[in-house]
C-alpha cells in the first residue's frame, strides 16, 4: 500500500506554506562572506539588509505548480503586490497545473531551461533534484548570510536541517515548518447530495460506510441513469487513508508507524491484515474503482471533476473545493470513521508540527542568487498569514472534529 495522494489539500495550505517560508526568513540581519561570482554584476545594486533589496528593479522568474484547476488567482494577493513594491523585485510567475505537470516537468529537465526560483514542494521531488543537481544552487551559504530566522529554526528543530540535507551534505532546497491546526490535515469527504437523495445518514463506522458505498454503487445517486458511480477512487493504489479506521495511519508511505512510542512495521500487524481484508471486500464487490491500480493523478482528477455529473462519492482529502471542482458544494467533511474497535484514528502530526522539504530552490541559471535568497525575507508579517488563511477553506478546516491521532 502507498500513502494517499494528498495533493488536493493545498488550496489553503499552499498559500500558508508560501507565507511560512517567507516568515522563516523574516527580514533583519545582514550576513558576511564572499558573494557568488555569478552575481557580481548586481553587487552595486544589491543591499544586504533593509529595503529595497535592490536599488534598481529586477525581474525574477518563479515556477510553482497548482493542483488541478486552481489557477493563478493567488498572484493577485495584495501582500505579494506589497512585496514587489517594497523590494524592487518583480516576480514573473510561471504557474503550472498538476494535471499536465508530469509531462512538462520531463521536458523542462531534459532541456535544462529552468526559471530563477522554484516554489512549492510539489514541483520537484527528491529524485528530480538529486538526478539534476547541476541545475540547483547549494543554499548553505545563503542560509548563513541572509536567512537568520530559518537558521534559528533549524537549530531549534534539527529535523528541518536533517531532512533538507542531500547525500552530498549540502542543502539545495529550503524546508517549511508550520503548525497543524488541528493536528491532522486530511479528513473524510462525502457527497452529501447523494446521501440526501438516497435518504441515508452520514456513516459513522466501517459497516455503515460499507452500506453507503453499496447504495452509491447501485442506486444511481447522480441521476444520469448510468451505473457510473464510483464510491471510492484513487490512483496507483488504495489509499492508506481508507485504512485509517483500522489504526493504519501512515502519513509518510514508508510502512512504519509509531505506536506507544515505538516504531512498528505495520504490514505484519493484525490491524493491517484486517484492513486489507476490508479493502479486498470493497474492491471485489466493485465498491472501489476497478481502475485504481492503473490510472494516474490526471485520470483521477478527470473523474473527480467530471463535467457532466459527479462520479466519486467518498474520499479523504484536504477540503472539497480543492478536489471536486464544480461539484464541491455537494461534498461535506465528516468525522473520522470509527473502526471495529470503536475508536477513530487519523493520520497526523502528534507534535502539532508539519515539516516539509523542497519548498524553495534557486537554480544555477539565476543571475541574482543573493537577491533571490533575500526576496522571501523582506515584507511579510504574521497578520498577513492570518489574512490569507481565512475564508471558506479555513472555516471548513476548523470544523474538523478532534480524533485519535497517530
Rosetta blueprint (number, residue, H / E / L):
1 X L
2 X E
3 X L
4 X L
5 X L
6 X L
7 X H
8 X H
9 X H
10 X H
11 X H
12 X H
13 X H
14 X H
15 X H
16 X H
17 X H
18 X H
19 X H
20 X H
21 X H
22 X H
23 X H
24 X H
25 X L
26 X L
27 X L
28 X L
29 X L
30 X L
31 X L
32 X L
33 X L
34 X L
35 X L
36 X L
37 X H
38 X H
39 X H
40 X H
41 X H
42 X H
43 X L
44 X L
45 X L
46 X E
47 X L
48 X L
49 X L
50 X L
51 X L
52 X L
53 X L
54 X E
55 X L
56 X L
57 X L
58 X E
59 X E
60 X E
61 X E
62 X E
63 X E
64 X E
65 X E
66 X E
67 X L
68 X L
69 X L
70 X L
71 X L
72 X L
73 X H
74 X H
75 X H
76 X H
77 X L
78 X H
79 X H
80 X H
81 X H
82 X H
83 X H
84 X H
85 X H
86 X H
87 X H
88 X L
89 X E
90 X E
91 X E
92 X E
93 X E
94 X E
95 X E
96 X E
97 X E
98 X H
99 X H
100 X H
101 X H
102 X H
103 X H
104 X H
105 X H
106 X H
107 X H
108 X H
109 X H
110 X H
111 X H
112 X L
113 X L
114 X L
115 X L
116 X L
117 X E
118 X E
119 X E
120 X L
121 X L
122 X L
123 X L
124 X L
125 X L
126 X H
127 X H
128 X H
129 X H
130 X H
131 X L
132 X L
133 X H
134 X H
135 X H
136 X E
137 X L
138 X L
139 X L
140 X H
141 X H
142 X H
143 X H
144 X H
145 X H
146 X H
147 X L
148 X H
149 X H
150 X H
151 X H
152 X H
153 X H
154 X H
155 X H
156 X H
157 X L
158 X H
159 X H
160 X H
161 X H
162 X H
163 X H
164 X H
165 X E
166 X L
167 X L
168 X L
169 X L
170 X L
171 X E
172 X L
173 X E
174 X E
175 X E
176 X E
177 X E
178 X E
179 X E
180 X L
181 X L
182 X L
183 X L
184 X L
185 X L
186 X L
187 X E
188 X E
189 X E
190 X E
191 X E
192 X H
193 X H
194 X H
195 X H
196 X H
197 X H
198 X H
199 X L
200 X L
201 X L
202 X L
203 X L
204 X L
205 X E
206 X H
207 X H
208 X H
209 X H
210 X H
211 X H
212 X H
213 X H
214 X H
215 X H
216 X H
217 X H
218 X H
219 X L
220 X L
221 X L
222 X L
223 X L
224 X L
225 X L
226 X L
227 X L
228 X L
229 X L
230 X E
231 X E
232 X E
233 X L
234 X L
235 X L
236 X L
237 X L
238 X L
239 X E
240 X H
241 X H
242 X H
243 X H
244 X H
245 X H
246 X H
247 X L
248 X L
249 X L
250 X L
251 X L
252 X L
253 X L
254 X L
255 X L
256 X E
257 X E
258 X E
259 X E
260 X L
261 X L
262 X E
263 X E
264 X E
265 X E
266 X H
267 X H
268 X H
269 X L
270 X H
271 X H
272 X H
273 X H
274 X H
275 X H
276 X H
277 X H
278 X H
279 X H
280 X H
281 X H
282 X H
283 X H
284 X H
285 X L
286 X L
287 X L
288 X E
289 X L
290 X L
291 X L
292 X L
293 X L
294 X L
295 X L
296 X L
297 X H
298 X H
299 X H
300 X H
301 X H
302 X H
303 X H
304 X H
305 X L
306 X L
307 X L
308 X L
309 X L
310 X L
311 X L
312 X E
313 X E
314 X E
315 X E
316 X E
317 X E
318 X L
319 X L
320 X H
321 X H
322 X H
323 X L
324 X L
325 X H
326 X H
327 X H
328 X H
329 X H
330 X H
331 X E
332 X E
333 X E
334 X E
335 X L
336 X L
337 X L
338 X E
339 X L
340 X L
341 X L
342 X L
343 X L
344 X E
345 X E
346 X E
347 X L
348 X L
349 X L
350 X L
351 X L
352 X L
353 X E
354 X E
355 X E
356 X E
357 X E
358 X E
359 X E
360 X E
361 X E
362 X E
363 X E
364 X L
365 X L
366 X L
367 X L
368 X L
369 X H
370 X H
371 X H
372 X H
373 X H
374 X H
375 X H
376 X L
377 X L
378 X L
379 X L
380 X L
381 X L
382 X H
383 X H
384 X H
385 X H
386 X H
387 X H
388 X H
389 X L
390 X L
391 X L
392 X H
393 X H
394 X H
395 X H
396 X H
397 X H
398 X H
399 X L
400 X L
401 X L
402 X L
403 X L
404 X E
405 X E
406 X L
